[in-house]
């Protein structure tokens, strides 16, 4: 979902940054309708699709072309609509909501939630589509994929007295691309980074997050650019922020 609609909304002692309900109403309405339309198009073009010379499983489309009407059209639209609904549910489960208070920053994704205590947060910044909370020891207290608008995150965090780095990561120049056998890393980091590279190739988000936390315990901060990993050691305390 586009981040343009997200906003920092005060709720008493908290400020909540989330995508608005109306946007999700559009998602849960639009995706099933688009899916139903796609199902209809596939059925309508089944004969043409089946005649494509490079297409495997062309017998499936020939069977669709010969299916009785109007039942086949209804089924195709229902299947497409259900697929669209599943996409909407997946997006809902993966959405990020950020709750900022004097006590800490709570990161909610679907039915899971974690809170980083205020005393553990040295500052925050947006790294592309990720929200990063810097830890007091120079590492990262959290790094979460986010479609929320950076300006809304800045308003929520800075408005509650947290440091916000407008130019991004103050330690950006300390990262180096990881390659096997590179010097300067703890011995335990090498197998973790190899395992994480495999998870990165498979886009296994759960494994990536688990291995990121394990690397942090060894004093290694990692970020990704495409299928490449970049690392740094937990450095000096963060410098000046705005």
Steps between C-alpha positions, in 0.01 A plus 500: 500500500616853427650686793344830390190450714669420834506767768612554860183516711523596871295284738552649846837379623574318172551590137395235249630474145293265287328474167143628533198269509355648181810396307459140616130511407615585148752215507246243619252622240732561209721192506213247490336699220828508306543128562150427376570707189826315443316167529248613242777616265685168529184311416411733213848467352546129573491397133758761401722414798483126419625568145820669620788276381722545807232443765523186718182337630301633206246221559380688809402801291341280231289344773403844624409604145269203470338535843124555509364850540403691708622276782865518391491881497355510850763257629785689331386829655460337841847345487654832391309689768614256767862539386462877527356463850796283604738772377312760703512282813874444450555875477291554813704244694829659388403864566712697748353728765735715711388622842723764661478593868723630776560140607621371164425415139265211429520329162189301409486274196180303463446314826860534623636792698826608660593807701841669510537689827573871473830459681616259229428738210778740403325624186305399192509542124344371181720276284303478178194290586630413847463667839816467709533565873861549606606349831700676770799273440519607134324192364144480378215444743256429215484500121152450353372500143248781479266663249430780746585852390843611635360843579229347719757287682720806551207702638402222741849434632635854511169620645554268798861610547684224313792589275429486128783491246370685191794393283464132580744266671782693671711183466430444129866545405611222734324217316700270273363238266530156654694230317601167645822517699506878533718612794386694804189299588458277806555130416140417588370752244626317191266196515210726596559724200526197270169372631349843467618528139310179422192643672542821302502307172176327606347821637430322830406802712466311825843342472653831393363673809611220734854499360517881516426481873757223547766705319415800720584290805849461351536874441433488125246727331374387159290663231402380155512647151320263268661160554818647649584534869695791650641489852658722762602461862300671771686834504536810713184665638303679227603853423300811454136467403217732415 
